[in-house]
Amino acid sequence: MNGSDAWNPERVQSDVDLKLLRYFLAVADEGTFTRASERLSMTQPALSRAIRTLEKAVGTPLFTRGPRGTTLTPAGLILSQDARTLVESVGAALTRAARFGPDRPPLRVTAPGCDVRILQALVESYNERYPSARPAHAAMVDRRVQADEVRAGEAEVTLLRFPADRRGLDAELLRSDPRVALVPESHPMAGRPVVQRTELAGEMFPVWPDLTPAETAFWMGTDLEDHPWRPGPAVQDGAQFVGSIRLGQAIGFIAAPHLPDVPRDGISVIPSVAGLSPSELWIAWAAKATSPDVARFVRHAGAIGERTTTSRGLA
C-alpha cells in the first residue's frame, strides 16, 4: 500500500446524525433492508440511502449485500458494538436530563417483587428524613429489565440481588442474607434444622427463564461448589416457584427475609444449608449519574443497611 492509499483518520466524518446509527443498527439486527425498513416505518430506498450516507462518512462498506440479506463487514461489526453503546448512552443522558426539568418526577427507585418490603422501608424512611428534598418513589420491576432501566435513565436507583449484569452501573452492598431451603413436607429431610448442600445433590430445582450461567449456578446452589442437579418445572414467577415445591416437583433456595411472603402450606423450611452462598442485596445506579438526589439516597440506604442484621432489620 502506497502513501496515497494509506488509511487516514482525517477522512472519517465525525459529525454523523445519530439517526443514521439507529438505522444501521436496525439493519444489523434484522438482517435485511426490507425488515429493517418495516421496523423503522420508512421506505426501503430511503433506508438504503441513509446507510450509503453512513458508509460514506465512515469511508468503508458496513454491510455485504446478498440475495438472502445482509451481513456485517469487519468494519460493520466493530461499529455495531460501539454504536449500540453510543445510542444507549445518548438516550439515557437525555432521559436523565429530562428528569431535571421544572416538572421533574420523583426519584424512581425500583426492586423486583421479592424485595418490595425492603424497597418500601427504604423509600418511606428516606422521604421522612429528607422532607424538603426531591421525594423518592418506589416501583416494582421485572428482575430481567431492572438494570436496563437504570442504564436507560428510566429509573435512577435499583435494588439488585446478585449475580446480575453490572455493566454501566456502580453499586454498593447493602446486606448479605442467608438462604434457606424450601422442600415439600413429604421430603426425607423435611423438619431438619441443618443440612449440607452435598446432601441435596441430584435434587430437582425449578428453572427460571433467561438465566445466565452465573445466575443458574446461584439459584441451584452450585456457585461455591459444583453439585449435580436436575431441571424441574419451568417457572415464571414466585407463585409458580413455590407451587412446584408444594406439589413435590422440586426444591428451592430463597433469601431468609423473603420467607414472610411464602405460603407455607405443604412446604417445610430448612433454615440452614451449610455450603450455600448468601443472597447479597446491592443498591445500584448509573455509573455516569451525577444527581445529588441519587447520591443522597444511596448514602441513606447504606446507613440503614449497616444497622440491619443478616436476617432482620429492613426485612
Secondary structure as the mmCIF struct_conf table of DSSP 4:
data_model
#
loop_
_struct_conf.conf_type_id
_struct_conf.id
_struct_conf.beg_label_comp_id
_struct_conf.beg_label_asym_id
_struct_conf.beg_label_seq_id
_struct_conf.end_label_comp_id
_struct_conf.end_label_asym_id
_struct_conf.end_label_seq_id
HELX_RH_3T_P HELX_RH_3T_P1 GLY A 3 ASP A 5
BEND BEND1 ALA A 6 ALA A 6
HELX_RH_3T_P HELX_RH_3T_P2 PRO A 9 ARG A 11
BEND BEND2 VAL A 12 VAL A 12
HELX_RH_AL_P HELX_RH_AL_P1 LEU A 18 GLU A 30
BEND BEND3 GLY A 31 THR A 32
HELX_RH_AL_P HELX_RH_AL_P2 PHE A 33 LEU A 40
TURN_TY1_P TURN_TY1_P1 SER A 41 SER A 41
BEND BEND4 MET A 42 MET A 42
HELX_RH_AL_P HELX_RH_AL_P3 GLN A 44 VAL A 58
TURN_TY1_P TURN_TY1_P2 GLY A 59 GLY A 59
BEND BEND5 THR A 60 THR A 60
STRN STRN1 PHE A 63 GLY A 66
TURN_TY1_P TURN_TY1_P3 PRO A 67 ARG A 68
STRN STRN2 GLY A 69 LEU A 72
HELX_RH_AL_P HELX_RH_AL_P4 PRO A 74 ALA A 98
TURN_TY1_P TURN_TY1_P4 ARG A 99 PHE A 100
BEND BEND6 GLY A 101 GLY A 101
TURN_TY1_P TURN_TY1_P5 PRO A 102 ASP A 103
HELX_LH_PP_P HELX_LH_PP_P1 ARG A 104 PRO A 106
STRN STRN3 LEU A 107 ALA A 111
HELX_RH_3T_P HELX_RH_3T_P3 GLY A 113 ASP A 115
HELX_RH_AL_P HELX_RH_AL_P5 VAL A 116 ARG A 129
TURN_TY1_P TURN_TY1_P6 PRO A 131 SER A 132
BEND BEND7 ALA A 133 ALA A 133
HELX_LH_PP_P HELX_LH_PP_P2 ARG A 134 PRO A 135
STRN STRN4 ALA A 136 MET A 140
TURN_TY1_P TURN_TY1_P7 ARG A 143 VAL A 145
HELX_RH_AL_P HELX_RH_AL_P6 GLN A 146 ALA A 152
TURN_TY1_P TURN_TY1_P8 GLY A 153 GLY A 153
BEND BEND8 GLU A 154 GLU A 154
BEND BEND9 GLU A 156 GLU A 156
STRN STRN5 VAL A 157 ARG A 161
BEND BEND10 PHE A 162 PRO A 163
TURN_TY1_P TURN_TY1_P9 ARG A 167 GLY A 168
STRN STRN6 LEU A 169 ASP A 177
STRN STRN7 ARG A 179 PRO A 184
TURN_TY1_P TURN_TY1_P10 GLU A 185 SER A 186
BEND BEND11 HIS A 187 HIS A 187
TURN_TY1_P TURN_TY1_P11 PRO A 188 GLY A 191
BEND BEND12 PRO A 193 PRO A 193
STRN STRN8 VAL A 194 GLN A 196
HELX_RH_3T_P HELX_RH_3T_P4 ARG A 197 LEU A 200
TURN_TY1_P TURN_TY1_P12 ALA A 201 GLY A 202
STRN STRN9 MET A 204 VAL A 207
TURN_TY1_P TURN_TY1_P13 PRO A 209 ASP A 210
HELX_RH_AL_P HELX_RH_AL_P7 PRO A 213 MET A 220
TURN_TY1_P TURN_TY1_P14 GLY A 221 GLY A 221
BEND BEND13 ASP A 223 GLU A 225
STRN STRN10 ARG A 230 ALA A 234
BEND BEND14 GLN A 236 ASP A 237
HELX_RH_AL_P HELX_RH_AL_P8 GLY A 238 ARG A 246
TURN_TY1_P TURN_TY1_P15 LEU A 247 GLY A 248
BEND BEND15 GLN A 249 GLN A 249
STRN STRN11 GLY A 252 ALA A 255
HELX_RH_3T_P HELX_RH_3T_P5 ALA A 256 ASP A 261
BEND BEND16 VAL A 262 VAL A 262
TURN_TY1_P TURN_TY1_P16 ASP A 265 GLY A 266
STRN STRN12 ILE A 267 ILE A 270
STRN STRN13 SER A 272 ALA A 274
TURN_TY1_P TURN_TY1_P17 GLY A 275 GLY A 275
STRN STRN14 SER A 279 ALA A 286
TURN_TY1_P TURN_TY1_P18 ALA A 287 LYS A 288
HELX_RH_AL_P HELX_RH_AL_P9 PRO A 292 GLU A 306
TURN_TY1_P TURN_TY1_P19 ARG A 307 ARG A 307
BEND BEND17 THR A 308 THR A 308
BEND BEND18 THR A 310 ARG A 312
TURN_TY1_P TURN_TY1_P20 GLY A 313 LEU A 314
#
